[in-house]
Structure formats: C-alpha cells, structure tokens
Amino acid sequence: MSASPIESPRPPATARRARQARQRARAAFPERPLRGAAVIALALAAMAFGGCGTQRSDRSGLFEPYRTDLPQGNYVTREMLDQVQPGMTRAQVRAALGSPLLEPMFRTDRWDYVFRYLHASGRSEQRRVTIHFREDKVASIEADELPLREDPTDPALPGSAARR
C-alpha cells in the first residue's frame, strides 16, 4: 500500500530524535513557575543588606558587630552633690550620693565617684566627683561639670529611653 496524500509520511529519524531530546530535557529541567518569587526575594534581600549600612562613610557596617551605649559608674547630678557639705560624715555622704565607685585601700581619706558613658559611636563622656575626708568628715569636694538634675532626655541617665 502506498501512502495516501492525506496521511503525512512518517517524520525523518533526525526530527524524531530531536523531538525526543527536547521532551527528555523538559522532563529533566521543568519550567520554573516561581521565577518571579525568586526575583522578589532577591530584591528584598538586597534591600535588607542595604539597611545594614552605617552613618560613617569609611565603613560598610555589614560585617561589624552591633554596638550599644554603655553607662558605667555612679550617675551624680549637681542637685545630689549640693546635699553634701563640709563637715558631713561618711555615712551621710553615702546616703546622699551612694557608695563610691572607687574607695582606695591605701588612701582612705578620699572617695571617687566616677561616671563614664560610652556612646555606640565610640565617643565617650566622663564625669568625676572626688570627696576628701579629714578625721572622717568631709573636708573638700572636687567635681567636673555635672548635669543640674536628672533629665529624662539625658541618654546617660540609667534607664533612660532617650538615645543620641
């Protein structure tokens, strides 16, 4: 029997092999319907890493540790220090200012109240109050510039929510 003009002859072997190869490739590597989601996820990741930057132009901030503000020592205000007068006893000074940060073993005639505030940026503030005693009574007071009173906007105030 001969092939009728209505029936198409069988495709050549090379075309058949090419079609089979395409089918095998589709089976091995199916189309990816999540390609749009992957692009969106990549864009979101790039934005998230962009938020890791720092204010300093010489640093990226990406591979640097998180730094926080660090208050250390005795927070003393001018208002607290004004309560201490020459002639007061050690117990009265302790009641007004709290225990000193430094109480030297070999110099029992002085108490040092030191406060240091280290900002996350690396900048630091330091305040010092030194009380000198003579015969267990306040003889003199030395102090750096102190805040007048506890100010809720002062980031150095322990427990303050304000940060610079």
CYANA upper distance limits for C-alpha pairs under 8 A (distance plus 0.5 A):
  3 ALA  CA      7 GLU  CA      7.11
  3 ALA  CA      8 SER  CA      8.32
  3 ALA  CA      9 PRO  CA      7.59
  4 SER  CA      8 SER  CA      8.38
 11 PRO  CA     15 ALA  CA      6.93
 11 PRO  CA     16 ARG  CA      6.94
 12 PRO  CA     16 ARG  CA      6.89
 13 ALA  CA     17 ARG  CA      6.61
 14 THR  CA     18 ALA  CA      6.65
 15 ALA  CA     19 ARG  CA      6.70
 16 ARG  CA     20 GLN  CA      6.76
 17 ARG  CA     21 ALA  CA      6.62
 18 ALA  CA     22 ARG  CA      6.80
 19 ARG  CA     23 GLN  CA      6.84
 20 GLN  CA     24 ARG  CA      6.72
 21 ALA  CA     25 ALA  CA      6.68
 22 ARG  CA     26 ARG  CA      6.73
 23 GLN  CA     27 ALA  CA      6.76
 24 ARG  CA     28 ALA  CA      6.72
 25 ALA  CA     29 PHE  CA      6.46
 26 ARG  CA     30 PRO  CA      5.78
 26 ARG  CA     31 GLU  CA      7.99
 34 LEU  CA     38 ALA  CA      6.76
 35 ARG  CA     39 VAL  CA      6.90
 36 GLY  CA     40 ILE  CA      6.81
 37 ALA  CA     41 ALA  CA      6.58
 38 ALA  CA     42 LEU  CA      6.60
 39 VAL  CA     43 ALA  CA      6.74
 40 ILE  CA     44 LEU  CA      6.70
 41 ALA  CA     45 ALA  CA      6.67
 42 LEU  CA     46 ALA  CA      6.74
 43 ALA  CA     47 MET  CA      6.83
 44 LEU  CA     48 ALA  CA      6.65
 45 ALA  CA     49 PHE  CA      6.73
 46 ALA  CA     50 GLY  CA      6.67
 47 MET  CA     51 GLY  CA      6.96
 48 ALA  CA     52 CYS  CA      7.50
 49 PHE  CA     53 GLY  CA      8.05
 49 PHE  CA     62 LEU  CA      7.85
 52 CYS  CA     60 SER  CA      8.39
 52 CYS  CA     61 GLY  CA      6.40
 52 CYS  CA     62 LEU  CA      5.91
 53 GLY  CA     60 SER  CA      5.96
 53 GLY  CA     61 GLY  CA      5.25
 53 GLY  CA     62 LEU  CA      6.61
 54 THR  CA     59 ARG  CA      7.30
 54 THR  CA     60 SER  CA      6.61
 54 THR  CA     61 GLY  CA      5.50
 56 ARG  CA     60 SER  CA      8.29
 67 ARG  CA    120 ALA  CA      5.65
 67 ARG  CA    121 SER  CA      8.34
 68 THR  CA    119 HIS  CA      7.51
 68 THR  CA    120 ALA  CA      5.30
 69 ASP  CA    117 TYR  CA      7.84
 69 ASP  CA    118 LEU  CA      6.24
 69 ASP  CA    119 HIS  CA      5.04
 69 ASP  CA    120 ALA  CA      5.30
 70 LEU  CA    117 TYR  CA      6.26
 70 LEU  CA    118 LEU  CA      5.50
 70 LEU  CA    119 HIS  CA      6.92
 70 LEU  CA    120 ALA  CA      8.09
 71 PRO  CA    115 PHE  CA      8.01
 71 PRO  CA    116 ARG  CA      6.51
 71 PRO  CA    117 TYR  CA      4.88
 71 PRO  CA    118 LEU  CA      6.77
 71 PRO  CA    156 ALA  CA      6.76
 71 PRO  CA    158 PRO  CA      7.66
 72 GLN  CA    115 PHE  CA      6.29
 72 GLN  CA    116 ARG  CA      5.73
 72 GLN  CA    117 TYR  CA      6.67
 73 GLY  CA    101 LEU  CA      6.70
 73 GLY  CA    113 TYR  CA      7.83
 73 GLY  CA    114 VAL  CA      6.09
 73 GLY  CA    115 PHE  CA      4.91
 73 GLY  CA    116 ARG  CA      6.81
 74 ASN  CA     98 GLY  CA      8.47
 74 ASN  CA    100 PRO  CA      7.80
 74 ASN  CA    101 LEU  CA      7.06
 74 ASN  CA    113 TYR  CA      6.35
 74 ASN  CA    114 VAL  CA      6.33
 74 ASN  CA    115 PHE  CA      5.60
 75 TYR  CA    114 VAL  CA      8.46
 75 TYR  CA    115 PHE  CA      6.39
 75 TYR  CA    156 ALA  CA      8.49
 75 TYR  CA    157 LEU  CA      7.50
 75 TYR  CA    158 PRO  CA      8.25
 76 VAL  CA     80 MET  CA      6.86
 76 VAL  CA     81 LEU  CA      7.51
 76 VAL  CA     97 LEU  CA      7.45
 76 VAL  CA    113 TYR  CA      8.30
 76 VAL  CA    115 PHE  CA      8.27
 76 VAL  CA    146 LEU  CA      7.77
 77 THR  CA     81 LEU  CA      6.79
 77 THR  CA    146 LEU  CA      6.05
 77 THR  CA    147 PRO  CA      5.73
 77 THR  CA    148 LEU  CA      6.19
 77 THR  CA    149 ARG  CA      5.84
 77 THR  CA    150 GLU  CA      7.16
 78 ARG  CA     82 ASP  CA      6.51
 78 ARG  CA    146 LEU  CA      6.03
 78 ARG  CA    147 PRO  CA      6.41
 78 ARG  CA    148 LEU  CA      5.21
 78 ARG  CA    149 ARG  CA      6.79
 79 GLU  CA     83 GLN  CA      7.52
 79 GLU  CA    148 LEU  CA      6.29
 79 GLU  CA    149 ARG  CA      6.02
 80 MET  CA     84 VAL  CA      8.04
 80 MET  CA     96 ALA  CA      7.01
 80 MET  CA     97 LEU  CA      6.96
 80 MET  CA    149 ARG  CA      8.26
 81 LEU  CA     96 ALA  CA      8.20
 81 LEU  CA     97 LEU  CA      7.66
 83 GLN  CA     96 ALA  CA      7.08
 84 VAL  CA     88 MET  CA      7.50
 84 VAL  CA     92 GLN  CA      8.48
 84 VAL  CA     93 VAL  CA      6.71
 84 VAL  CA     96 ALA  CA      7.42
 85 GLN  CA    138 VAL  CA      7.53
 86 PRO  CA    137 LYS  CA      7.65
 86 PRO  CA    138 VAL  CA      5.18
 86 PRO  CA    139 ALA  CA      5.90
 86 PRO  CA    140 SER  CA      6.87
 87 GLY  CA    137 LYS  CA      5.47
 87 GLY  CA    138 VAL  CA      5.42
 87 GLY  CA    139 ALA  CA      7.08
 88 MET  CA     92 GLN  CA      6.60
 88 MET  CA     93 VAL  CA      7.24
 88 MET  CA    137 LYS  CA      5.84
 88 MET  CA    138 VAL  CA      5.88
 89 THR  CA     93 VAL  CA      6.89
 89 THR  CA    136 ASP  CA      6.57
 89 THR  CA    137 LYS  CA      5.26
 89 THR  CA    138 VAL  CA      7.00
 90 ARG  CA     94 ARG  CA      6.59
 90 ARG  CA    136 ASP  CA      6.87
 90 ARG  CA    137 LYS  CA      7.10
 90 ARG  CA    138 VAL  CA      8.00
 91 ALA  CA     95 ALA  CA      6.68
 92 GLN  CA     96 ALA  CA      6.80
 93 VAL  CA     97 LEU  CA      6.47
 93 VAL  CA     98 GLY  CA      7.84
 94 ARG  CA     98 GLY  CA      5.03
 94 ARG  CA     99 SER  CA      5.94
 94 ARG  CA    100 PRO  CA      8.14
100 PRO  CA    111 TRP  CA      6.46
100 PRO  CA    112 ASP  CA      6.29
100 PRO  CA    113 TYR  CA      5.60
100 PRO  CA    114 VAL  CA      8.50
101 LEU  CA    111 TRP  CA      8.43
101 LEU  CA    112 ASP  CA      6.72
101 LEU  CA    113 TYR  CA      5.81
101 LEU  CA    114 VAL  CA      6.78
102 LEU  CA    111 TRP  CA      6.78
102 LEU  CA    112 ASP  CA      5.65
102 LEU  CA    113 TYR  CA      7.16
102 LEU  CA    114 VAL  CA      8.23
103 GLU  CA    107 ARG  CA      8.36
103 GLU  CA    108 THR  CA      7.49
103 GLU  CA    110 ARG  CA      7.67
103 GLU  CA    111 TRP  CA      5.88
103 GLU  CA    112 ASP  CA      7.15
104 PRO  CA    108 THR  CA      6.59
104 PRO  CA    110 ARG  CA      8.04
104 PRO  CA    111 TRP  CA      7.98
109 ASP  CA    132 HIS  CA      6.24
109 ASP  CA    133 PHE  CA      5.28
109 ASP  CA    134 ARG  CA      6.90
109 ASP  CA    136 ASP  CA      8.09
110 ARG  CA    130 THR  CA      7.28
110 ARG  CA    131 ILE  CA      5.99
110 ARG  CA    132 HIS  CA      4.88
110 ARG  CA    133 PHE  CA      6.28
111 TRP  CA    130 THR  CA      6.22
111 TRP  CA    131 ILE  CA      5.66
111 TRP  CA    132 HIS  CA      7.10
112 ASP  CA    128 ARG  CA      7.58
112 ASP  CA    129 VAL  CA      6.36
112 ASP  CA    130 THR  CA      5.06
112 ASP  CA    131 ILE  CA      6.99
113 TYR  CA    128 ARG  CA      6.27
113 TYR  CA    129 VAL  CA      5.49
113 TYR  CA    130 THR  CA      6.71
114 VAL  CA    126 GLN  CA      7.86
114 VAL  CA    127 ARG  CA      6.38
114 VAL  CA    128 ARG  CA      5.04
114 VAL  CA    129 VAL  CA      6.89
115 PHE  CA    126 GLN  CA      6.15
115 PHE  CA    127 ARG  CA      5.61
115 PHE  CA    128 ARG  CA      6.82
116 ARG  CA    124 SER  CA      7.49
116 ARG  CA    125 GLU  CA      6.17
116 ARG  CA    126 GLN  CA      4.85
116 ARG  CA    127 ARG  CA      6.91
117 TYR  CA    124 SER  CA      5.99
117 TYR  CA    125 GLU  CA      5.64
117 TYR  CA    126 GLN  CA      6.87
117 TYR  CA    156 ALA  CA      6.67
118 LEU  CA    122 GLY  CA      6.89
118 LEU  CA    123 ARG  CA      6.59
118 LEU  CA    124 SER  CA      4.83
118 LEU  CA    125 GLU  CA      7.06
119 HIS  CA    123 ARG  CA      5.85
119 HIS  CA    124 SER  CA      6.30
127 ARG  CA    143 ALA  CA      8.33
127 ARG  CA    144 ASP  CA      6.26
127 ARG  CA    145 GLU  CA      7.66
127 ARG  CA    146 LEU  CA      7.57
128 ARG  CA    143 ALA  CA      6.36
128 ARG  CA    144 ASP  CA      6.11
129 VAL  CA    141 ILE  CA      7.80
129 VAL  CA    142 GLU  CA      6.20
129 VAL  CA    143 ALA  CA      4.79
129 VAL  CA    144 ASP  CA      6.98
130 THR  CA    141 ILE  CA      6.38
130 THR  CA    142 GLU  CA      5.56
130 THR  CA    143 ALA  CA      6.79
131 ILE  CA    138 VAL  CA      7.31
131 ILE  CA    139 ALA  CA      8.18
131 ILE  CA    140 SER  CA      6.60
131 ILE  CA    141 ILE  CA      5.24
131 ILE  CA    142 GLU  CA      6.99
132 HIS  CA    138 VAL  CA      6.46
132 HIS  CA    139 ALA  CA      6.01
132 HIS  CA    140 SER  CA      5.69
132 HIS  CA    141 ILE  CA      6.77
133 PHE  CA    137 LYS  CA      5.68
133 PHE  CA    138 VAL  CA      5.01
133 PHE  CA    139 ALA  CA      5.48
133 PHE  CA    140 SER  CA      7.58
134 ARG  CA    138 VAL  CA      6.92
134 ARG  CA    139 ALA  CA      6.12
150 GLU  CA    154 ASP  CA      8.17
150 GLU  CA    157 LEU  CA      7.57
151 ASP  CA    157 LEU  CA      7.88
152 PRO  CA    157 LEU  CA      7.60
152 PRO  CA    160 SER  CA      6.63
152 PRO  CA    161 ALA  CA      8.34
152 PRO  CA    162 ALA  CA      7.75
153 THR  CA    160 SER  CA      7.66
153 THR  CA    161 ALA  CA      8.23
153 THR  CA    162 ALA  CA      5.83
153 THR  CA    163 ARG  CA      8.49
154 ASP  CA    160 SER  CA      7.60
154 ASP  CA    162 ALA  CA      7.08
154 ASP  CA    163 ARG  CA      8.36
155 PRO  CA    160 SER  CA      6.38
155 PRO  CA    161 ALA  CA      7.68
155 PRO  CA    162 ALA  CA      5.61
155 PRO  CA    163 ARG  CA      5.51
155 PRO  CA    164 ARG  CA      7.21
156 ALA  CA    160 SER  CA      7.77
